[in-house]
Amino acid sequence: MFTAMFGSVEQGIIYAIMALGVYLTFRVLDFPDLTVDGSFVTGAATAAMMIVLGYNPILATLAALVAGFIAGCMTGLLHTKGKINPLLSGILMMIALYSINLRIMGLSDENAVVKPNIPLMSSDSIFSQFQSLWGNIGIDQALTSFLKNTLGFQTAPSTWGTILIVLILTLIIKSIVDWFLKTEVGLAIRATGDNKRMIRSFSANTDGLIVLGLGVSNALVALSGALIAQYSKFADANMGIGMIVIGLASVIIGEAIFGTKTIFRTTLAVVAGAIIYRIIYAVALQIDWLDTSDMKLITAIIVILALVIPQLVEKRREKIRKEKRRIQRLEQQRELTQGGNHLA
Amino acid sequence: MLKLEGINKIFNEGTPDEKIALDNINLHLSPGDFVTVIGSNGAGKSTMMNMISGALTPDFGVVTIDGKEVTKLPEYKRSQFIGRVFQDPMAGTAPSMTIEENLAIAYSRNAKRGLRRGVNSKRREFFRSSLEKLGLGLENRFNAKVGLLSGGERQALSLLMATFTKPAILLLDEHTAALDPSRAELITRLTKQLVEEGNLTTLMVTHNMQQAIDLGNRLIMMDKGQIILSIDERKKQQLSIPDLMAEFENIRGEKMNSDRALLG
């Protein structure tokens, strides 16, 4: 159980980068971008393909970032220049990317044009590279003996290096997003999601800002995909299905628990939301009568509840407020009439 | 500073809904001119504003700002030289962003936006001194989200944001019409103050005749897509509402039909 949880947290931290991307489009730009399902795989496919071909994993991961950026920009161009509805632009790009991803994975094998998956069992990865440095320090052994001997745990994670490196990476990405949203360009992107007419009247090209915002968002999504591929040691054409909903669930859960007072706090909430989502996922999988494949249904239900419950709560509060005001008014009226009787 | 030459615009051309919105408009503003525009609903005032701002392009005619032809220039490029305040107090600011972030957006109007911080300490100082001029205490609420401000406060902020980078042209589109009388008066006073300080070339549409007479050095009246009356600086000083009504009857041969135009 503990190791399963530990793995969930590790994965959650990687998925948090994807959730930050979804936050950029869904919340900041107010653009429901479905490209995510495709660009997540594009990132995984690009990184896996390059690693198999013998490129350095860091370079492969950076290439995935660029590929995601391009995919996002394409969605942006479909919407702004092609005047296609945002949802449809994303869906079109997602479908197109499915074929493109098969082609990208096909590049890894000279005997095939397309490939549905790439195993990375024996390949190098960012994590294995870091591990070769980390393993020599001896922190793992110390922590493991502390857990087993002092706290009495039966099992301990095989390494603490992975969680450390993903945590550092995700916090760096979060800080970059925080910084970016406070730059002049970032402010203009936020205003584009908030009030297009206003930002146009301050000489900002909203079309360009939407394209840029979608590009950055999908770059993060693809980065997350590249890391997940290296973490779970495979890339698969179907690994992105439902990714947008998972991203949304993370954003919504995080915002509901930790609030959105400042940008710093909101992005932190999104990261935490992604980790919490993974923990819920792991717990759900422990339940006997649930199957792994039910998880998409559960995710959808989480998002639906997270969207509907706040509305119901608000309605109920409003009703209580109305009732209170009515009683106040009645009392005031009674006092007035009593005053009148007294005079008479 | 601003020149409109032979501007024509027809909406829904060739359909039963065809409407001639602007019919051969010619208008010339010299630097520092403050022109007020009056006219009944559908006279073409807002369409003319949108031609200048670039939200609409004319079917025929040429728009020139500061010696440059801008007829084909898209709205976002043109707004480098144009400050605008809209009728709707919600339209001119970004509600989920803070006061200082809104000001930072306005501040980058005529420079290319880059990866510099939107708000730094030097800019904050400038924002503070600019906000102080409004006299609303907003300088103490830098980090308040603009969505929390009242309509009057938001409109005052919009006005400041539209003017503090000294645009070549300032367009005010009934910017006091949605406010209660005391707030409208405050905004009118601030408009006068900010325009005078910046010596801004200004075009202001209003439904309120008294406001049109009190503010600015020139006045034009529009009707059915044409400028039917243009009053210069000398004559405007003695102008009164009855004069305007009489002029309209003279030109059109009918009574002015808008109570709203009188009462604002």
Interface residues (C-beta under 8 A of the other chain):
Chain A: F180 K182 T183 E184 V185 G186 L187 A188 R190 A191 D194 N195 R197 M198 I199 R200 S201 F202 S203 A204 N205 T206
Chain B: S53 E75 Y76 K77 R78 S79 Q80 I82 G83 R84 F86 M90 A91 G92 T93 A94 P95 S96 M97 E101 N102 A104 I105 A106 S108 R109 N110 R113 G114 L115 R116 R117 G118 V119 M161 A162
